[in-house]
């Protein structure tokens, strides 16, 4: 069943979005969806593990759960994809004409120069006002987690700096004449940031730069580009993720061949959303007390809305984490929330709502961005949001979209204001 479901969603994706090109965020969403939804159940079948780790305890996963998950993922993705497709132009190809310019000429773009200045200011603020949190996050994985949970200002500014860096990188790769050089330098910088900060987040930026580089090979058919992405993603998952998991735990880089240990490390990141789906099938996730309409308001900071309710993911985390604190959670899944709210087949409509809201927010926010930067910004921010929302509830889409788009929109408004006066 799981392989039939996988075949159907791949066929549906190619049918709907085969003409879009790789710089549409739906391509990022789809690859992340395959990783978070199908990798773990396939490993369960192929290696006959039939259990997932949850809080240090093995939780039995019967074959019926894997079959139910296969239906949930297939039905849910169909709803998401069809709604997104309908609200973002159907089969219309994402068009972007690269400038194919020298690096020096790209730096004459006033918007890019303003964005670079903005990033430098944010970095300066982080390195001075949040110096202790910054140093702590580079010393260990625990320090990184502690800094993000205990200091919201630091976490927010760091997110802005990294997102802006990714946007600059993607714009450069899409427009530079020597785009392969830009891609190589950018991916190397992302890997350095991953090692420096004990975070997988910069790996998303490396993947986005790869999408942009493949887009520059515009004569290659979409199917060939898509297969290339699947192969590249698979190699990174098999080779790099186990190495990084060992580094994050011990501080040492160690190559691990394909064995039982590397398989567990390989699915450690991917298994969390599937585990939540598995627990949802077992009745551990209760949507009662978490009305869906609240998801559209939970982006408001607690500093403004002191009694802001918990979202469904935080509510679940509060039940299973002994020392829970506000803002702390476990990996979640919109598919688990879909099942908890609407059941197995009703997940089609829940995920369609998710896809529709994503499409509308993306279109609305992108319309403010200057035309030359619009496609890179949409890929960058839409791609980041696509990955993060697959590890969170419905409210994560709203919150992450607002948090990641607003700083870039602010730069756009300032750039437009300056352009009219210069």
C-alpha positions in Angstrom: 0.0 0.0 0.0 2.8 2.5 0.9 4.4 2.0 -2.5 1.1 2.4 -4.4 0.5 5.6 -2.4 4.0 6.9 -3.2 3.6 6.1 -6.9 0.2 7.9 -7.0 1.4 11.1 -5.4 4.5 11.2 -7.7 2.3 10.8 -10.7 -0.2 13.4 -9.5 2.7 15.9 -8.8 4.2 15.5 -12.2 0.8 15.7 -13.9 -0.1 19.0 -12.1 3.2 20.7 -11.8 5.4 19.2 -14.5 5.3 22.6 -16.4 5.9 24.8 -13.4 9.7 24.5 -13.1 11.7 24.0 -10.0 11.6 27.5 -8.6 8.0 27.1 -7.5 7.8 26.3 -3.7 5.5 23.3 -4.4 8.6 21.5 -5.6 10.3 22.1 -2.2 7.1 21.1 -0.4 6.8 17.9 -2.4 10.4 16.7 -1.7 10.0 17.5 2.0 6.7 15.7 2.0 8.2 12.6 0.5 11.0 12.7 3.1 8.8 13.3 6.2 5.9 11.1 5.1 7.3 8.1 3.2 10.9 7.5 4.3 10.1 6.1 7.7 7.3 3.7 6.7 9.4 2.4 3.8 12.3 1.8 6.1 9.9 0.0 8.5 8.9 -2.3 5.7 12.2 -2.9 4.1 14.2 -3.4 7.3 11.3 -5.0 9.2 11.8 -2.7 12.2 8.1 -2.1 12.9 8.7 0.4 15.7 9.5 4.1 16.0 11.3 5.8 18.8 9.2 8.2 20.9 10.9 9.9 23.8 13.4 7.1 24.1 10.8 4.4 24.1 10.1 2.0 21.1 6.5 2.3 20.0 5.1 -0.7 18.0 3.9 0.2 14.5 1.6 -2.5 13.1 1.3 -3.0 9.4 -2.2 -1.7 9.5 -0.9 1.7 10.7 1.5 1.9 7.8 -1.4 1.1 5.4 -3.6 3.8 7.0 -0.8 6.3 6.8 -0.4 5.5 3.1 -4.0 6.4 2.5 -3.8 9.5 4.7 -0.7 10.8 2.8 -2.2 10.1 -0.6 -5.6 11.6 0.1 -4.1 14.6 2.0 -1.5 15.4 -0.7 -4.2 15.2 -3.4 -6.3 17.8 -1.5 -3.3 20.1 -0.9 -1.9 19.9 -4.4 -5.3 20.5 -6.2 -6.1 23.6 -4.0 -2.6 25.0 -4.5 -2.7 24.3 -8.3 -6.1 26.0 -8.7 -5.0 29.2 -6.8 -1.6 29.6 -8.3 -2.2 29.6 -12.0 -2.9 26.0 -12.9 -0.3 24.6 -15.3 1.2 28.0 -16.1 5.0 27.7 -16.1 6.9 29.8 -13.5 8.7 32.2 -15.7 11.9 34.0 -14.6 14.4 35.4 -17.0 18.0 35.3 -15.5 20.0 38.4 -15.9 23.1 36.3 -16.6 25.3 39.2 -15.3 28.7 39.5 -13.7 28.8 39.7 -9.9 29.8 43.3 -10.0 26.8 44.2 -12.1 24.4 42.3 -9.7 25.7 44.4 -6.8 24.5 47.6 -8.6 20.9 46.5 -7.9 19.7 48.9 -5.2 17.4 46.3 -3.7 20.1 43.7 -3.3 22.5 46.3 -1.8 19.8 47.3 0.7 19.1 43.7 1.6 22.9 43.1 2.1 23.0 46.2 4.4 19.9 44.9 6.3 21.6 41.5 6.9 24.8 43.2 8.1 22.8 45.3 10.6 20.9 42.2 11.9 24.2 40.4 12.3 25.7 43.3 14.2 22.7 43.4 16.5 22.9 39.7 17.2 26.7 39.8 17.8 26.4 42.6 20.3 23.0 42.5 22.0 22.8 38.7 21.9 26.5 37.8 22.1 26.0 35.2 24.9 23.2 33.4 23.2 25.2 33.4 19.9 28.3 31.9 21.6 26.2 29.3 23.4 24.6 28.2 20.2 28.0 27.5 18.6 29.3 25.5 21.5 26.9 22.6 21.5 23.5 21.3 20.3 22.1 21.8 23.8 23.3 25.4 23.8 21.6 26.0 20.5 18.3 24.6 21.8 18.5 26.6 25.0 19.2 29.8 23.2 16.3 29.4 20.9 13.8 28.5 23.6 14.9 31.0 26.3 15.6 34.0 24.1 12.9 34.7 21.5 14.5 37.9 20.3 17.7 36.1 19.4 15.9 33.2 17.7 13.8 35.7 15.6 16.7 37.8 14.5 18.8 34.8 13.7 15.9 33.5 11.6 15.7 36.8 9.7 19.4 36.9 9.1 19.5 33.3 7.7 16.4 33.8 5.5 17.8 37.0 4.1 21.1 35.2 3.4 19.3 32.5 1.6 17.4 35.0 -0.5 20.6 36.8 -1.5 22.2 33.5 -2.4 19.2 32.3 -4.5 19.0 35.6 -6.3 22.7 35.4 -7.1 22.5 31.8 -8.4 19.5 32.7 -10.6 21.1 35.7 -12.1 24.9 35.4 -12.1 26.7 34.4 -15.2 29.0 32.1 -13.2 26.1 30.5 -11.3 27.8 27.2 -10.7 30.6 29.0 -8.8 28.0 30.9 -6.8 26.2 27.7 -6.0 29.3 26.0 -4.9 30.3 28.9 -2.6 26.8 29.2 -1.3 26.4 25.5 -0.5 29.8 25.4 1.2 28.7 28.4 3.3 25.5 26.5 4.2 27.4 23.4 5.3 29.7 25.6 7.4 26.8 27.2 9.1 25.2 23.8 9.7 28.4 22.6 11.5 28.9 25.9 13.3 25.4 26.2 14.7 24.6 22.5 15.2 21.4 23.1 13.1 20.0 21.3 10.0 18.2 24.6 9.0 21.0 25.8 6.7 20.7 22.6 4.8 17.4 23.8 3.6 19.2 26.8 2.1 21.7 24.6 0.4 18.8 22.6 -1.2 17.1 25.9 -2.3 20.3 27.0 -4.0 20.4 23.6 -5.8 16.9 24.2 -7.1 18.0 27.6 -8.5 21.1 26.0 -10.1 19.0 23.3 -11.8 16.6 25.9 -13.0 19.4 27.6 -14.9 19.7 24.4 -17.0 16.4 25.3 -18.6 16.9 23.0 -21.6 16.7 19.9 -19.4 13.1 18.4 -19.2 11.4 18.8 -15.8 11.4 15.0 -15.3 15.2 14.9 -15.6 15.6 17.8 -13.2 13.2 16.1 -10.8 15.0 12.8 -10.9 18.3 14.7 -10.3 16.8 16.3 -7.2 15.5 12.9 -5.9 18.9 11.3 -6.4 20.7 14.3 -4.8 18.3 14.3 -1.8 18.7 10.6 -1.4 22.5 10.8 -1.3 22.4 13.6 1.2 20.0 11.6 3.4 22.1 8.4 3.2 25.5 10.0 3.5 25.4 13.4 5.2 22.5 13.1 7.7 24.0 10.2 9.7 27.4 12.0 9.8 25.7 15.2 11.1 23.6 13.4 13.7 26.9 11.9 15.1 28.5 15.3 15.0 25.6 17.0 16.8 25.8 14.4 19.6 29.6 14.0 20.0 31.1 17.0 18.2 33.1 14.7 15.9 32.6 14.1 12.2 32.5 10.4 11.4 31.5 8.6 8.2 29.1 5.7 8.8 28.4 3.1 6.1 25.0 1.9 5.3 24.1 -0.3 8.3 21.5 -0.6 11.1 23.0 2.3 13.0 23.1 4.6 9.9 19.5 3.7 9.1 18.4 4.8 12.5 20.4 8.0 12.3 19.1 8.6 8.8 15.4 8.5 9.8 15.9 10.2 13.2 14.8 13.6 11.7 12.2 12.2 9.3 10.5 9.9 11.8 9.1 12.5 14.1 6.2 13.6 11.9 5.4 10.0 11.0 5.5 9.1 14.7 3.0 11.8 15.4 0.7 10.4 12.7 1.1 6.9 14.2 0.1 8.3 17.7 -2.8 10.1 16.1 -4.1 6.8 14.7 -3.8 5.5 18.3 -6.0 8.3 19.6 -3.3 10.3 21.5 -4.0 13.6 19.7 -7.2 15.4 20.7 -8.3 18.4 18.6 -10.9 19.3 21.3 -10.1 22.6 22.9 -8.2 23.7 19.8 -10.7 25.2 17.4 -9.3 25.6 13.9 -10.1 29.3 13.7 -7.5 29.9 16.4 -4.8 28.8 14.0 -5.3 32.1 12.1 -4.5 34.2 15.3 -1.8 32.2 17.1 0.9 34.2 15.3 0.3 37.1 17.7 3.2 37.2 20.2 2.6 36.4 23.9 4.0 39.8 24.8 0.8 41.2 23.1 -1.6 38.4 23.8 -0.6 37.2 27.2 -3.3 34.5 27.5 -2.8 33.3 23.9 -4.1 29.7 23.7 -1.8 26.7 23.0 -1.9 25.3 19.5 -2.7 21.6 19.0 1.0 20.8 18.8 1.9 22.6 22.0 -1.1 21.0 23.7 0.2 17.6 22.7 3.7 18.4 23.8 2.5 19.6 27.2 0.9 16.2 27.8 4.1 14.2 27.0 6.9 16.5 28.1 7.5 16.6 31.8 9.2 20.0 31.9 7.3 21.7 29.2 7.6 25.5 28.7 5.7 27.8 26.3 7.1 27.7 22.8 8.6 24.2 23.3 7.2 21.3 21.3 7.9 18.1 19.5 7.9 17.5 15.8 4.3 17.5 14.7 2.5 16.9 11.4 -0.4 18.7 9.5 -1.5 15.2 8.4 -1.8 14.1 12.1 -3.9 17.3 12.7 -6.0 16.5 9.6 -6.8 13.0 10.9 -7.5 14.3 14.4 -9.9 16.9 13.1 -11.6 15.3 10.0 -10.7 11.6 9.9 -8.9 9.6 7.2 -10.9 10.6 4.1 -11.8 14.1 5.5 -8.1 14.9 5.5 -8.5 15.8 1.8 -10.5 18.9 2.7 -8.3 19.9 5.6 -5.2 19.6 3.5 -6.9 21.4 0.6 -7.6 24.3 3.1 -3.9 24.3 4.0 -2.8 24.4 0.4 -5.3 27.1 -0.4 -4.2 29.3 2.5 -0.5 28.8 1.6 -1.2 29.8 -2.0 -3.2 32.9 -1.1 -0.7 34.1 1.5 2.2 33.5 -0.9 0.5 35.4 -3.7 -0.4 38.3 -1.4 3.0 38.7 0.2 4.9 38.3 -3.1 2.9 41.0 -4.8 4.7 43.6 -2.7 8.2 42.4 -3.7 9.9 44.0 -6.7 9.5 42.0 -9.9 13.2 41.1 -10.3 13.3 39.7 -6.7 9.8 38.2 -6.6 10.5 34.6 -7.9 13.7 34.2 -5.7 11.8 35.5 -2.7 8.8 33.2 -3.3 11.1 30.2 -3.6 13.2 31.1 -0.6 10.4 32.0 1.8 7.8 29.6 0.4 10.4 26.8 0.5 11.4 27.5 4.1 7.7 27.6 5.1 7.0 24.4 3.2 9.6 22.5 5.2 8.7 23.9 8.6 4.9 23.5 8.1 5.4 19.7 7.5 6.8 19.5 11.1 4.0 21.6 12.6 0.3 22.1 12.9 -1.9 24.3 10.6 -1.0 27.4 12.7 2.7 26.9 11.8 1.8 27.9 8.2 0.3 31.2 9.3 3.0 32.0 11.9 6.0 31.0 9.7 4.6 32.8 6.7 4.2 36.1 8.6 7.5 35.9 10.4 9.5 35.1 7.3 7.7 37.4 4.8 7.3 40.6 6.8 11.0 41.5 7.2 11.6 41.0 3.4 8.4 43.1 2.7 9.8 45.8 5.0 13.0 45.9 3.0 10.9 46.1 -0.2 8.9 49.1 1.1 12.1 50.9 2.1 13.7 50.1 -1.2 10.7 51.5 -3.1 10.6 54.6 -1.0 14.3 55.3 -1.6 14.0 54.6 -5.3 11.3 57.3 -5.7 13.6 59.9 -4.0 16.9 59.1 -5.6 
